[in-house]
Amino acid sequence: MNNTSAQRQKLAVLVSTGKCKEAIGVQLTHDQVKRLTEKDVEKYYKRYKAYAGSKTTESLMQRFLLLVSKGIGMVVEIDDVEALREDLYQDYMINSELSSLAGNLGLRCGRLVAVANAVLITTKHICTAKKVEPRKEPGEEPDKEPVKELE
């Protein structure tokens, strides 16, 4: 399969998933994708790659900042972890540097970035406030002090 054919196939997937307008700015049908010139396929595919890169960068940044804010919240008490995450995300300098870092990771690591993102998403769902219960001895009733034997 040549490069244009693979790119055309990716554009067809965008049409099938209903993401065509969002990703490349033009609503196409499968028939229109089949009839695109090589130049148009390349043009729309470049738009798609820019869209995908932007979405990947944004996702990684959000997940990383969530992890950082939860991590900090485990060490020090924060009144509103979500507000902290949003403040970090809205900061121009942090946003710019993380965007550059995420873009470089995407270029260097390719699909491994998806694995990293899966790990970050998973950490989002880990409860950081779990109460650790003391270990109970066999036969010991829950929430009761063990009975001491008289000597």
N, C-alpha and C positions, 0 to 999 in steps of 0.2 A: 504494500500500500504506500503510495507516494505521499509526500507532505501535504499537498493540497487535498488529497482524498481524505486524509486523517482529519484535517482542519474542517473540511466540509461535513464530515461525520460528527464532529463535536458541535458544529452549528446546528445540525439536525437534532442532536440531543437537547440543545437549548430550546428548539421549537417544541419538541415532545414534552418537555418539562414545564413549558409555559414561562420560561425565564428569558426568552429571547429579547423582548422589549427592554427589560430591566438590565440585561447584561450588555447588549450592543446598541441599544437605542433605537432599534428598528424592529417592527413586528413582521416576521417572515413566516411563510408556510413551507411545508416540506418541498412542494413543487418549486417554489422560488429558490430554495437552497440548492436544489438539483441543477437549476439553470444559471446560477451565479458564475460569473467569469472568475478566472484564477485571481485576478487583481481584487475583485470584490470579496472573494473568500478570504484572501490575505488581510484585507482591510477590516472585515468584521471579526476575524479571528484575533487580530491585534487588539481590537476593542474588548473582546472577551477576555484575553489574557490580562489586560489592564484592570478590568472589573474583578476577575478572580484574584489577582494580586492584592488589590485594595481590600477585598473582603477577607482574605487570609490575614493580612496585616492587622486589620481592625480586630478580628477575632483573637489573634494571638495577644495583642495588646490588652484587650479586655480581660482575657483569662489570666495573663501574667499579673495585671494590677489587682485582680480579685485575689489571687494567691498571695501577693505581697500584703494586701490589706488584712486578709485573714491571718497571715503569719504574724504580722505586727500585733493584731488583736489578741493573739495567744500569749504574747509576751507582756504587753501593757494594755490597760483597760481603755477602750475607745468607745465614746458615747454613740457613734453612728458609723459603723464600718462601711456601709453602702455610700454614705456621704463622702467619706474619705476616698473611697475608690473613684467616685465621680469627680472629686476635686483633682485627684492625680491624673485622671483621664483628660480633663479639660485643660490642664496646664500645658501651655504651648511647648516649652522646652522638653518636658518629659514626653509629650506626645510625639514631638519631632524625633527625638533620639530613639524611642522605642519603635517608632515606625521604620526608621532606618535599620535598626537592629533586626526587626522582624523581616524586613525585605531582604536583607543580607542572608539571614537564616534560610529563607525560602529559596534563594538562589543557590546557596551552598549545599543545603541538606535535602532539597526537593521534597519527596514524599515523607521523609522522616518528620517533617514539620507537622503532618497530620497526626502522627503518633504522639508528638509532644503536645499537640492541642488536645488530644484525647486524655492524656495524663492530667493536663490543666483542668479540663472539664470535670474529670473524676474527682480531683481534689476539691472542687467547688462543692461537691455533694457529701464530703466527709464532715461529719459532725465534730466540731472542735470543742464542744462543751460536754462531752461524755463524762458521766460520773463513774469513777472506778470504784466498784464495790469490793470490800475486803473479801478475801477468800474464805469460804466456809468449810469447816471440817465435816466429814461424813457423819450424818446423824444429827447435825446441829440444825436447829430451827432458824429460819430466816428472821432477821431483825431482832433477835434475842441474844443476850449475852450468854455465853456458855456457862453452864452450872459448874461451879467449882466443887470438887469432892472434899469432904471433911476428912481430916487426917486423924 
